Amino acid sequence: MPITLPRHQRGEAPSTVPLQWAEPPGGGGEVADPYLLTTSVFDGAEPKEPPTSAVHTHTDGLLVWPHFGSLTLHTRTTVRRLIPGQGAWLPPGTPHAAFHEPGSVCCYTYVARAAAPPQWSSPRPMKVGRALQEMLLHLDATSMPDDLRLRTQRVIIEMLEEDTHPVIEVPVPEDWRIRVLADDVMRDPESDRSLEEWAARHALSVRTVTRAFGRDVGMPFTRWRSLVRMSVATALLAQGRPVNLVAHRCGYSTTSAFSAAFRRVTGASPTEYLREQNVPVPAGR
């Protein structure tokens, strides 16, 4: 059954206040001995109230994955928009914040520190297919003998593997001034403002912004914005939005221009990408 998360873990729409990464609050272990993992489910039914800081850590490892809809996962240097079939593994102690899209069902599987494979020592994309999703939800909702539960949990951990078609990862600048600008762009992917206009909006010089993106992100602003738009597009497509609407919401005047840009970033058309991720494609797509 859905579980209400503590306030600092709730997935609410990002506010205009920048995320606070300095000294994030930590949580204790979520997995009770002798178990290996446990899953919390958030169904979006909780009334919205903006948190003071959504950034936090956990003593246990964490697998973040949407069952329906999409969610946005922030770490200190990366933003990932996850759709069904995609997950992200965060080792114990990794600062993060997650925001759920309206109507989504999002899941957090905590893995006991001692149960996590040693190779899972850094954040990584994980494949969470439908069978694994149903197994995790079944464990969450069903009473069973401890020996059976433990056997099932061991099988689940063995079945988890790194995603060979990973989620689009959007790197973000470390300089807090540029991070605020980047957050502003990510909230408004439809905007056609130029680099000069974004810099002026945040009282920054174009040279300062350009240097920060080259140093911290490793790519020019225009290429980075295209990555942001395609990341947003995957979430909208997974929600069943038609391609022409997604194109408009991501700042493209024509569907053909959007589809070409999508293929340049992902190597696939929007329909092919959803099929690779095993996301149902609505009729007529």
C-alpha positions as CSV (number, residue, x, y, z in Angstrom):
1,M,0.0,0.0,0.0
2,P,1.2,3.6,-0.6
3,I,3.3,5.0,2.2
4,T,3.5,8.7,3.1
5,L,7.1,9.7,3.1
6,P,8.6,12.1,5.8
7,R,8.4,15.7,4.8
8,H,12.0,16.0,3.7
9,Q,11.6,13.1,1.4
10,R,8.3,14.1,-0.3
11,G,8.3,14.4,-4.1
12,E,6.8,17.8,-4.6
13,A,7.2,20.2,-7.5
14,P,10.5,22.1,-7.3
15,S,10.1,25.6,-6.0
16,T,12.0,28.6,-7.2
17,V,14.2,28.3,-4.1
18,P,17.5,26.5,-5.1
19,L,18.2,23.1,-3.5
20,Q,20.5,23.3,-0.5
21,W,23.4,20.9,-0.8
22,A,25.5,22.0,2.2
23,E,25.1,19.6,5.2
24,P,22.0,17.8,4.0
25,P,19.9,16.0,6.7
26,G,20.6,12.3,7.1
27,G,18.1,9.5,7.7
28,G,18.7,6.3,9.7
29,G,18.6,2.8,8.3
30,E,15.3,2.0,6.6
31,V,15.8,-1.8,6.4
32,A,15.1,-3.7,9.6
33,D,17.3,-6.7,10.4
34,P,17.3,-9.5,9.1
35,Y,15.7,-8.2,5.9
36,L,17.7,-7.1,2.9
37,L,15.4,-4.4,1.3
38,T,12.2,-2.6,1.7
39,T,10.1,-0.4,-0.7
40,S,8.2,2.8,0.0
41,V,5.5,3.7,-2.5
42,F,4.4,7.3,-3.1
43,D,1.2,7.7,-5.1
44,G,1.0,11.5,-5.2
45,A,-2.2,11.7,-3.1
46,E,-0.5,13.8,-0.3
47,P,-1.5,17.5,-0.3
48,K,1.2,19.7,-1.6
49,E,3.2,21.9,0.8
50,P,6.6,23.1,-0.3
51,P,9.5,21.7,1.8
52,T,12.3,24.0,3.2
53,S,15.0,21.7,1.8
54,A,14.3,18.5,-0.1
55,V,18.0,17.4,-0.2
56,H,18.8,14.5,2.2
57,T,20.8,11.3,2.6
58,H,20.1,7.7,3.8
59,T,22.2,5.2,5.7
60,D,21.0,2.5,3.4
61,G,21.5,2.3,-0.3
62,L,18.5,3.5,-2.4
63,L,17.0,2.4,-5.8
64,V,14.7,5.1,-7.1
65,W,12.2,4.1,-9.8
66,P,8.8,5.2,-11.1
67,H,6.0,2.6,-11.5
68,F,3.8,4.9,-13.4
69,G,4.5,8.4,-14.8
70,S,7.9,9.9,-14.1
71,L,10.1,11.5,-11.5
72,T,13.0,13.8,-11.5
73,L,16.1,12.8,-9.4
74,H,18.6,15.5,-8.4
75,T,22.1,14.7,-7.1
76,R,24.8,17.3,-6.5
77,T,26.1,17.2,-10.1
78,T,23.4,15.5,-12.2
79,V,19.6,15.7,-12.9
80,R,17.9,12.5,-14.2
81,R,14.3,12.2,-15.3
82,L,13.2,8.6,-14.8
83,I,10.4,6.8,-16.7
84,P,9.0,3.3,-16.0
85,G,11.6,0.7,-16.6
86,Q,14.4,3.1,-15.6
87,G,15.9,3.3,-12.1
88,A,18.8,5.0,-10.4
89,W,21.0,3.5,-7.7
90,L,22.4,5.8,-5.0
91,P,25.0,4.3,-2.6
92,P,24.5,5.0,1.1
93,G,25.1,8.6,2.1
94,T,24.5,10.1,-1.4
95,P,22.8,13.5,-1.1
96,H,19.7,13.7,-3.4
97,A,16.2,15.1,-3.9
98,A,13.4,13.6,-5.9
99,F,10.3,15.3,-7.4
100,H,7.3,13.5,-8.7
101,E,5.2,14.5,-11.7
102,P,1.5,14.9,-11.0
103,G,-0.4,11.5,-11.0
104,S,2.8,9.5,-10.9
105,V,3.4,6.4,-8.7
106,C,7.0,6.5,-7.6
107,C,8.9,3.9,-5.6
108,Y,12.0,4.0,-3.3
109,T,13.6,0.6,-2.6
110,Y,16.1,0.8,0.3
111,V,18.8,-1.8,0.3
112,A,20.7,-2.7,3.5
113,R,24.3,-1.5,3.3
114,A,25.6,-5.1,3.8
115,A,23.3,-6.5,1.1
116,A,24.4,-4.2,-1.7
117,P,26.9,-5.8,-4.1
118,P,30.4,-4.2,-3.8
119,Q,30.4,-3.0,-7.4
120,W,27.4,-0.7,-6.6
121,S,29.8,1.8,-5.0
122,S,28.8,4.8,-7.2
123,P,25.5,6.1,-8.6
124,R,24.4,4.3,-11.7
125,P,21.4,3.7,-14.0
126,M,19.6,0.5,-13.2
127,K,17.1,-1.5,-15.2
128,V,13.8,-2.1,-13.3
129,G,11.6,-4.0,-15.7
130,R,8.0,-4.9,-15.1
131,A,8.7,-8.3,-13.5
132,L,11.0,-6.7,-10.9
133,Q,8.5,-3.9,-10.3
134,E,5.8,-6.4,-9.6
135,M,8.0,-8.5,-7.3
136,L,9.0,-5.4,-5.3
137,L,5.4,-4.2,-5.0
138,H,4.2,-7.7,-4.1
139,L,6.8,-7.8,-1.2
140,D,5.6,-4.4,0.0
141,A,1.9,-5.4,0.0
142,T,2.0,-9.1,1.1
143,S,2.6,-10.9,4.3
144,M,4.8,-14.0,4.1
145,P,7.2,-16.1,6.2
146,D,10.6,-14.6,6.8
147,D,12.5,-17.3,5.0
148,L,10.4,-16.9,1.8
149,R,10.7,-13.1,2.0
150,L,14.5,-13.3,2.4
151,R,14.8,-15.7,-0.5
152,T,12.7,-13.4,-2.7
153,Q,14.8,-10.4,-1.7
154,R,18.1,-12.2,-2.6
155,V,16.6,-13.1,-6.0
156,I,15.6,-9.5,-6.6
157,I,19.1,-8.2,-5.8
158,E,20.6,-10.8,-8.1
159,M,18.3,-9.8,-10.9
160,L,19.0,-6.1,-10.7
161,E,21.5,-5.0,-13.4
162,E,22.9,-1.8,-14.8
163,D,20.8,-0.3,-17.6
164,T,22.3,-0.7,-21.1
165,H,19.9,2.0,-22.4
166,P,20.4,4.5,-19.6
167,V,18.3,7.5,-18.7
168,I,19.4,10.8,-20.1
169,E,21.7,12.4,-17.5
170,V,21.9,16.2,-17.4
171,P,25.1,17.4,-15.7
172,V,24.7,20.7,-13.8
173,P,27.3,23.4,-12.9
174,E,28.9,23.3,-9.5
175,D,29.1,27.1,-9.2
176,W,25.9,28.0,-7.3
177,R,25.2,31.1,-9.3
178,I,25.3,29.1,-12.5
179,R,23.3,26.3,-10.9
180,V,20.5,28.8,-10.2
181,L,20.5,29.8,-13.9
182,A,20.5,26.1,-14.9
183,D,17.6,25.3,-12.6
184,D,15.7,28.2,-14.2
185,V,16.3,26.8,-17.7
186,M,15.3,23.3,-16.6
187,R,12.0,24.7,-15.3
188,D,11.3,26.4,-18.6
189,P,12.5,24.1,-21.5
190,E,10.1,25.8,-23.8
191,S,11.8,29.2,-23.6
192,D,13.7,30.4,-26.6
193,R,15.8,32.8,-24.6
194,S,19.4,33.1,-25.9
195,L,22.4,32.6,-23.7
196,E,22.8,36.4,-23.5
197,E,19.2,36.7,-22.3
198,W,19.6,34.0,-19.7
199,A,22.8,35.6,-18.4
200,A,21.3,39.0,-18.2
201,R,18.2,37.6,-16.4
202,H,20.6,36.4,-13.7
203,A,22.9,39.4,-13.7
204,L,25.8,37.4,-15.0
205,S,28.2,38.0,-17.8
206,V,28.1,35.7,-20.9
207,R,31.8,35.0,-20.3
208,T,31.1,33.8,-16.8
209,V,28.3,31.5,-17.8
210,T,30.3,30.1,-20.8
211,R,33.3,29.4,-18.7
212,A,31.2,27.6,-16.0
213,F,29.5,25.3,-18.5
214,G,32.8,24.5,-20.2
215,R,34.5,23.8,-16.8
216,D,31.7,22.1,-14.8
217,V,29.5,20.6,-17.5
218,G,31.9,19.9,-20.3
219,M,29.7,21.2,-23.1
220,P,28.4,24.5,-24.5
221,F,25.2,26.0,-23.2
222,T,23.2,25.4,-26.4
223,R,24.2,21.7,-26.4
224,W,23.4,21.4,-22.7
225,R,19.9,23.0,-23.2
226,S,19.2,20.4,-26.0
227,L,20.0,17.7,-23.5
228,V,17.6,19.3,-21.0
229,R,14.9,19.4,-23.5
230,M,15.3,15.8,-24.5
231,S,15.3,14.7,-20.9
232,V,12.0,16.6,-20.4
233,A,10.7,15.0,-23.6
234,T,11.2,11.5,-22.4
235,A,9.1,12.2,-19.3
236,L,6.3,13.8,-21.3
237,L,6.3,10.9,-23.8
238,A,6.1,8.4,-21.0
239,Q,3.0,10.2,-19.6
240,G,1.3,9.6,-23.0
241,R,1.6,13.1,-24.4
242,P,1.4,13.3,-28.2
243,V,4.6,14.0,-30.0
244,N,3.5,17.4,-31.4
245,L,2.6,18.6,-27.9
246,V,5.9,17.4,-26.5
247,A,7.7,19.2,-29.3
248,H,6.0,22.5,-28.4
249,R,6.6,22.0,-24.7
250,C,10.3,21.5,-25.4
251,G,10.8,24.6,-27.5
252,Y,10.5,23.2,-31.1
253,S,8.2,24.8,-33.7
254,T,7.8,21.6,-35.7
255,T,7.5,17.9,-34.9
256,S,10.1,17.0,-37.5
257,A,12.7,19.3,-35.9
258,F,12.0,17.8,-32.5
259,S,12.2,14.2,-33.7
260,A,15.5,14.9,-35.4
261,A,16.9,16.5,-32.3
262,F,15.6,13.6,-30.2
263,R,17.3,11.1,-32.4
264,R,20.6,13.0,-32.2
265,V,20.6,12.8,-28.4
266,T,19.1,9.3,-27.9
267,G,20.0,7.5,-31.1
268,A,16.3,6.6,-31.6
269,S,13.0,8.2,-32.6
270,P,10.5,9.0,-29.7
271,T,8.5,5.8,-30.5
272,E,11.6,3.6,-30.7
273,Y,13.0,5.0,-27.4
274,L,9.8,4.2,-25.5
275,R,9.7,0.7,-27.0
276,E,13.4,0.1,-26.0
277,Q,12.4,1.1,-22.4
278,N,9.2,-1.1,-22.6
279,V,7.0,1.9,-22.0
280,P,3.5,1.3,-23.6
281,V,3.1,3.5,-26.7
282,P,-0.4,5.0,-27.1
283,A,-2.3,4.1,-30.2
284,G,-1.7,6.5,-33.1
285,R,1.8,7.6,-31.8
